[in-house]
């Protein structure tokens, strides 16, 4: 464990040593005072927003919903657009789709809404997204899936790509 003296939560004594606790068992732990009057700050990872890039596609006539995601820092969650994390996830997803095209014809299922970036709570990511995905892949209505995703999202964007332009994000729905 790393002892540090340069950071001090508000109200704590400057001279008190602090212990940095890293993420473990579903919690993001902050600085904890070893002595002095500071309070341990514990943020549940469930409270952290999660950024998910997903694609509604058909591969050789079979539905697929590949996705990739990443938890976000609080500052990123407050930004106007998904920034570098969003671009990285979009690129990763597009590269995976390109690799899967080796298996056969790849087609978008929902037009411009086929490539989405969603900011969702962690509980939704782990509890509800797998169910929505399974239902849609099994033959569920695309409109129902899109409506459900919009309802679960804190913020959402369509990912678009134009020739000679960088990836861009447009608020969705």
Secondary structure, DSSP 4 states (H G I P E B T S, - for coil): --EESS---TTS-TTS-EEE---BTTEEE-EEESSSS----EEEGGGSEEEEEEE-EEETTEEE--EEEEE--HHHHHSSS-HHHHHHHHHHHHHHHHHHGGGS-EEESSGGGGEEEEEEEHHIIIIIHHHHHHHHHTT--HHHHHHHHHHHEEEEEEEE--TTS--EEEE--
